Amino acid sequence: MVLIKALIVVAIFAAITTTTPIEKRHDKYIAYPVEQVEDSSILGKRYEHNDMYGFGGLGSRYLTKLKVGSSKQEVQVIVDTGSWALNFPHVGGKCLGKTCSPEDSFDPSKSNSYKNLTKYSSSGYGGGGAKANGYKSTDDLYFDDGKKIPNFEFTLLDSVAFPRGIFGISPYNNPNVSYALAAKKAGLINQAGFSLYAGPDDKGALLLGGVDKAKYEGELALYKSTLSVPAKSITLANGTVINFASVLALDTGDAGLGLDPEITEKLFKEVSDESGKLSCDIALSGNKTLTFDLGKNVSIDVPYSDVFYWNADKTKCTSRIVSSGKHGATQNVGVPLIKHIYLTHNLDTGILGVAPVKHTDESDIVDFWF
């Protein structure tokens, strides 16, 4: 009788274990460390025609490093959701008119897999005035485990109007040029997509092929969209609520916020002194915040201290906010907003996800489910 009971228990346990699926740990993703750094001359390049209140060149970008060529040279690049191509300068190339830093440059003579496609390329960024000039090329991109994306196409730059090259990760339908599609084609990830986490202390992570569910609050708001959000409104610190007249384009390559002129006019008026000049004494007092209502129950607070700041000698107050040019034009929003959200995009399905960022050392990386 004891034996029969034991057999029954074993049978029941076997039935449970065979009918209850065990969640498999997702390990088919690529993780890049990301660092937020301050550069001193590229912010104005995006909106130099809309300079207002001394809008200057100071601003932050997200950087990561790629291993390029047979010698696996590390090249530092700007992570840019506002473009889709990869480019970086060769050794001796010019960045902002000066010789590019060694950590931002690639030496093709040290890679026996490098190929110059002999096709000249000149790409414009922002309004088109910031150029990246060079020759289309291919080489292998490596990972720490020895795996690689073979013959990936990029532009090896002679000159660029930025401090370093640009790692464009927005959607593009050519797997030889789109990094996410190339990684999928190489069998390194299941779905072509990325997630960006901006952590504390200017550190973060870029994931290819996965979503870290531990890194955001609540549920993702999902949009059928190409890196733009049909946000509802913005609330100023004084309580003024202004409806957005157009979508917000999420652009990590932009160190500022390009907002509708109706918004910038009211915001700058709020933080100006009696003479009409922008005042950091006003802007930076009292823990003021801009509240972005992105819809679908996602609300993001951006401190005024992220967008208003003193110059080096504290004689002038300036900002990282500019007018988008005309009422109803697309509003390019960059690091000051994106640093406060978890951003993920599945290129295969065209679905974008955003949620308030959660700063934690915990991790729960899963494959895309949307």
C-alpha positions as CSV (number, residue, x, y, z in Angstrom):
1,M,0.0,0.0,0.0
2,V,2.9,2.4,0.8
3,L,4.4,1.5,-2.6
4,I,1.2,2.2,-4.4
5,K,0.9,5.7,-2.7
6,A,4.5,6.5,-3.6
7,L,3.8,5.5,-7.2
8,I,0.7,7.7,-7.3
9,V,2.7,10.7,-5.9
10,V,5.4,10.1,-8.5
11,A,2.9,9.9,-11.3
12,I,1.2,13.1,-10.2
13,F,4.5,14.9,-9.9
14,A,5.5,13.7,-13.4
15,A,2.2,15.0,-14.8
16,I,2.7,18.4,-13.2
17,T,6.3,18.7,-14.5
18,T,5.4,17.7,-18.0
19,T,2.3,20.0,-18.4
20,T,3.7,23.1,-16.6
21,P,6.2,24.9,-18.9
22,I,9.4,26.0,-17.3
23,E,10.4,29.5,-18.4
24,K,13.7,29.4,-20.2
25,R,16.3,32.0,-19.4
26,H,16.7,34.4,-22.3
27,D,20.4,34.6,-23.2
28,K,20.3,35.5,-26.9
29,Y,21.0,39.2,-26.6
30,I,23.9,41.6,-27.0
31,A,24.7,44.0,-24.1
32,Y,26.7,47.1,-24.5
33,P,27.8,49.3,-21.6
34,V,26.8,52.9,-22.2
35,E,28.2,56.0,-20.7
36,Q,26.7,59.5,-20.7
37,V,29.3,62.1,-21.4
38,E,29.4,65.8,-21.8
39,D,30.6,67.3,-25.1
40,S,31.1,71.0,-25.7
41,S,30.3,71.8,-29.3
42,I,27.7,69.6,-30.9
43,L,24.4,70.6,-29.3
44,G,24.1,73.8,-31.2
45,K,24.8,71.9,-34.5
46,R,21.3,70.5,-34.4
47,Y,19.5,73.8,-34.1
48,E,22.0,76.5,-35.0
49,H,19.3,78.3,-37.0
50,N,17.1,78.4,-33.9
51,D,19.6,79.7,-31.4
52,M,17.7,81.5,-28.6
53,Y,18.6,82.7,-25.1
54,G,22.2,81.8,-25.8
55,F,21.5,78.2,-26.5
56,G,25.0,76.7,-26.6
57,G,27.0,73.7,-27.4
58,L,27.1,72.0,-24.0
59,G,25.2,68.7,-23.8
60,S,25.4,65.0,-23.0
61,R,25.5,62.0,-25.3
62,Y,25.4,58.3,-24.8
63,L,28.6,56.6,-25.9
64,T,29.5,53.0,-26.3
65,K,32.4,51.1,-27.8
66,L,32.5,48.7,-30.8
67,K,35.2,46.1,-31.6
68,V,36.0,46.5,-35.2
69,G,38.2,44.5,-37.6
70,S,40.4,41.4,-37.3
71,S,42.5,43.2,-34.6
72,K,39.3,44.0,-32.7
73,Q,40.1,47.7,-32.3
74,E,37.8,49.5,-29.8
75,V,36.1,52.5,-31.3
76,Q,34.0,54.9,-29.3
77,V,30.8,56.1,-30.9
78,I,27.6,58.1,-30.1
79,V,24.5,56.0,-29.7
80,D,21.9,57.7,-32.0
81,T,18.2,56.7,-32.2
82,G,17.7,59.5,-34.7
83,S,19.7,57.9,-37.5
84,W,20.3,54.4,-38.9
85,A,23.9,54.2,-40.2
86,L,27.3,53.6,-38.5
87,N,30.2,55.8,-39.2
88,F,33.5,56.6,-37.4
89,P,36.8,58.4,-38.4
90,H,40.0,56.8,-39.5
91,V,43.2,57.6,-37.6
92,G,44.1,61.1,-38.6
93,G,40.5,62.0,-39.5
94,K,39.1,65.4,-38.5
95,C,36.5,65.8,-35.7
96,L,35.1,69.3,-35.5
97,G,38.1,70.5,-37.5
98,K,40.7,68.9,-35.2
99,T,42.4,65.5,-35.3
100,C,40.0,62.9,-33.8
101,S,41.0,61.3,-30.5
102,P,42.6,57.9,-30.7
103,E,39.8,56.2,-28.8
104,D,37.3,57.5,-31.4
105,S,39.4,56.4,-34.4
106,F,39.9,53.2,-36.5
107,D,43.1,52.2,-38.2
108,P,42.2,50.1,-41.3
109,S,45.8,49.1,-41.9
110,K,45.6,46.9,-38.8
111,S,42.6,44.9,-40.0
112,N,43.1,42.3,-42.8
113,S,39.3,42.0,-43.2
114,Y,38.7,45.7,-43.9
115,K,37.4,46.6,-47.4
116,N,37.0,50.1,-48.9
117,L,34.0,50.0,-51.2
118,T,35.4,53.2,-53.0
119,K,32.0,54.9,-52.8
120,Y,32.1,58.4,-51.3
121,S,29.4,59.3,-48.8
122,S,28.4,62.7,-47.3
123,S,25.6,62.4,-44.6
124,G,23.8,65.4,-43.0
125,Y,22.6,65.4,-39.4
126,G,20.1,67.6,-37.7
127,G,19.0,70.2,-40.2
128,G,21.6,68.8,-42.6
129,G,24.3,71.3,-41.8
130,A,26.4,68.9,-39.7
131,K,28.2,66.6,-42.1
132,A,30.0,63.3,-41.9
133,N,32.2,62.7,-44.9
134,G,34.1,59.6,-46.0
135,Y,34.0,56.3,-47.9
136,K,31.6,53.3,-47.6
137,S,33.5,50.4,-46.1
138,T,33.0,46.9,-44.6
139,D,34.6,45.0,-41.8
140,D,33.7,42.5,-39.1
141,L,32.3,43.6,-35.8
142,Y,33.3,41.4,-32.8
143,F,31.9,40.6,-29.4
144,D,33.6,39.5,-26.1
145,D,32.7,35.9,-26.7
146,G,34.4,35.8,-30.1
147,K,31.2,35.9,-32.1
148,K,30.9,38.5,-34.9
149,I,28.8,40.3,-37.4
150,P,30.7,39.7,-40.7
151,N,31.2,42.3,-43.4
152,F,29.1,45.1,-41.8
153,E,28.8,48.2,-43.8
154,F,29.8,51.6,-42.4
155,T,31.4,54.9,-43.5
156,L,35.0,55.4,-42.6
157,L,35.2,59.2,-42.1
158,D,37.7,61.7,-43.3
159,S,35.8,64.4,-41.4
160,V,32.8,64.8,-39.1
161,A,31.1,67.7,-37.5
162,F,30.9,65.9,-34.2
163,P,33.6,64.8,-31.6
164,R,33.4,61.2,-32.8
165,G,31.5,58.8,-35.0
166,I,27.8,57.9,-34.8
167,F,26.2,54.6,-34.1
168,G,22.7,54.9,-35.7
169,I,20.3,52.3,-34.4
170,S,16.9,53.5,-35.8
171,P,15.0,51.2,-38.2
172,Y,16.3,50.6,-41.7
173,N,15.5,47.7,-44.0
174,N,19.0,46.8,-45.2
175,P,20.6,44.0,-43.1
176,N,24.0,45.0,-44.3
177,V,23.6,48.5,-42.8
178,S,21.0,48.1,-40.0
179,Y,22.9,46.9,-36.9
180,A,19.9,45.1,-35.3
181,L,19.0,43.4,-38.6
182,A,22.6,42.3,-39.2
183,A,22.8,40.9,-35.6
184,K,19.6,38.9,-36.3
185,K,20.9,37.7,-39.7
186,A,24.1,36.5,-38.0
187,G,22.0,34.4,-35.5
188,L,23.1,36.5,-32.5
189,I,19.5,37.6,-31.5
190,N,16.0,36.3,-32.2
191,Q,14.3,39.6,-33.0
192,A,15.8,42.8,-34.4
193,G,15.3,45.3,-31.7
194,F,17.0,47.3,-29.0
195,S,16.4,48.7,-25.5
196,L,18.2,51.6,-23.8
197,Y,18.7,52.0,-20.1
198,A,20.1,55.2,-18.7
199,G,21.3,54.4,-15.2
200,P,22.6,56.5,-12.3
201,D,26.2,57.8,-12.3
202,D,26.1,58.4,-16.0
203,K,26.2,54.6,-16.7
204,G,23.7,52.5,-18.5
205,A,23.2,49.7,-21.1
206,L,22.2,49.2,-24.7
207,L,20.6,45.8,-25.3
208,L,20.2,44.3,-28.8
209,G,17.6,41.6,-28.9
210,G,16.1,41.9,-25.4
211,V,14.2,43.9,-22.9
212,D,15.2,44.3,-19.2
213,K,12.0,44.2,-17.3
214,A,13.7,45.1,-14.0
215,K,14.7,48.5,-15.4
216,Y,11.4,50.3,-15.6
217,E,8.4,51.1,-13.4
218,G,5.0,49.7,-14.1
219,E,4.1,48.5,-17.6
220,L,5.5,49.6,-20.9
221,A,3.3,51.9,-22.9
222,L,3.4,50.5,-26.4
223,Y,3.0,52.4,-29.7
224,K,2.9,51.3,-33.3
225,S,5.5,53.9,-34.2
226,T,9.1,54.5,-35.4
227,L,10.7,56.1,-32.4
228,S,8.1,58.8,-32.0
229,V,5.4,59.2,-29.3
230,P,2.0,60.8,-29.7
231,A,2.4,62.5,-26.4
232,K,-0.5,64.5,-24.9
233,S,0.8,67.5,-23.0
234,I,3.5,69.2,-21.0
235,T,3.0,70.9,-17.6
236,L,5.3,73.7,-16.6
237,A,6.4,74.3,-13.0
238,N,3.8,77.1,-12.6
239,G,1.0,74.7,-13.5
240,T,0.5,75.8,-17.1
241,V,-0.6,72.8,-19.2
242,I,0.1,72.9,-22.9
243,N,-1.1,70.3,-25.3
244,F,1.4,68.9,-27.8
245,A,0.7,70.0,-31.3
246,S,2.8,67.2,-32.8
247,V,4.6,63.9,-32.0
248,L,7.8,63.7,-29.9
249,A,10.7,62.1,-31.9
250,L,12.9,60.3,-29.4
251,D,16.5,61.1,-30.4
252,T,19.5,60.1,-28.3
253,G,21.8,62.0,-30.7
254,D,20.2,65.2,-29.5
255,A,21.5,66.7,-26.3
256,G,18.5,69.1,-26.0
257,L,14.7,69.4,-26.3
258,G,13.2,70.9,-29.5
259,L,9.7,71.9,-28.4
260,D,6.9,73.7,-30.1
261,P,7.2,77.5,-30.1
262,E,4.0,77.8,-28.1
263,I,5.8,75.8,-25.3
264,T,9.2,77.5,-25.5
265,E,7.6,81.0,-25.4
266,K,5.7,80.3,-22.2
267,L,8.5,78.4,-20.6
268,F,11.1,81.0,-21.2
269,K,8.7,83.7,-20.0
270,E,8.2,81.8,-16.8
271,V,12.0,81.7,-16.0
272,S,13.0,85.1,-17.2
273,D,13.7,88.2,-15.1
274,E,12.0,91.6,-15.3
275,S,14.4,92.6,-18.2
276,G,13.3,89.5,-20.2
277,K,16.6,87.7,-19.7
278,L,16.7,84.0,-18.9
279,S,17.4,83.7,-15.1
280,C,19.0,80.6,-13.6
281,D,18.2,82.1,-10.2
282,I,14.5,81.6,-11.1
283,A,14.8,78.5,-13.2
284,L,16.9,76.5,-10.7
285,S,15.0,77.5,-7.5
286,G,12.5,75.3,-5.8
287,N,13.1,71.9,-7.5
288,K,11.0,72.8,-10.6
289,T,10.1,70.1,-13.1
290,L,8.6,69.8,-16.5
291,T,6.0,67.0,-16.6
292,F,5.6,65.2,-19.9
293,D,2.3,63.3,-20.3
294,L,3.2,60.6,-22.9
295,G,-0.3,59.1,-22.8
296,K,-1.2,55.5,-21.8
297,N,-0.7,56.4,-18.1
298,V,3.0,57.3,-18.6
299,S,4.1,60.6,-17.0
300,I,7.8,61.7,-17.0
301,D,9.2,64.5,-14.8
302,V,12.3,66.4,-16.2
303,P,14.0,68.7,-13.6
304,Y,14.6,72.2,-14.8
305,S,18.2,71.6,-13.7
306,D,18.5,69.1,-16.7
307,V,17.7,71.9,-19.2
308,F,18.8,75.2,-17.6
309,Y,22.4,75.8,-16.5
310,W,24.9,78.5,-15.8
311,N,27.9,79.0,-18.1
312,A,31.4,78.3,-16.8
313,D,32.0,81.6,-15.0
314,K,28.3,81.9,-13.9
315,T,27.7,85.1,-15.8
316,K,25.0,83.8,-18.1
317,C,22.1,81.4,-17.9
318,T,21.5,79.2,-20.9
319,S,19.3,76.2,-21.8
320,R,19.1,73.0,-23.6
321,I,15.6,73.9,-25.0
322,V,14.9,75.4,-28.4
323,S,11.9,76.0,-30.6
324,S,11.1,73.4,-33.1
325,G,10.8,76.2,-35.7
326,K,7.1,76.4,-36.4
327,H,3.8,75.4,-34.7
328,G,3.0,71.8,-35.4
329,A,6.4,70.7,-36.6
330,T,7.9,67.5,-35.2
331,Q,9.5,68.0,-31.8
332,N,12.9,66.4,-31.5
333,V,13.5,65.5,-27.9
334,G,16.8,64.1,-26.7
335,V,18.8,63.2,-23.6
336,P,17.1,65.5,-21.0
337,L,13.9,63.5,-21.5
338,I,15.3,60.1,-22.6
339,K,17.5,59.8,-19.5
340,H,14.3,59.5,-17.5
341,I,12.6,56.8,-19.5
342,Y,13.2,53.2,-20.4
343,L,13.2,53.0,-24.2
344,T,12.7,49.9,-26.3
345,H,11.9,49.3,-29.9
346,N,11.1,46.1,-31.8
347,L,12.2,46.8,-35.4
348,D,10.5,43.5,-36.6
349,T,7.1,44.6,-35.5
350,G,7.5,48.3,-35.5
351,I,6.3,48.7,-31.9
352,L,7.9,51.2,-29.5
353,G,7.8,50.8,-25.8
354,V,8.4,53.5,-23.1
355,A,8.1,53.6,-19.3
356,P,9.6,55.6,-16.4
357,V,13.1,54.3,-15.8
358,K,13.9,52.4,-12.6
359,H,17.4,52.6,-11.3
360,T,18.4,49.2,-10.0
361,D,21.2,46.7,-10.1
362,E,18.6,43.9,-10.7
363,S,18.2,42.5,-14.1
364,D,15.4,40.5,-15.8
365,I,16.2,40.3,-19.5
366,V,13.6,38.7,-21.7
367,D,13.0,38.4,-25.4
368,F,10.6,40.8,-27.2
369,W,6.9,39.9,-26.6
370,F,5.4,42.8,-28.5
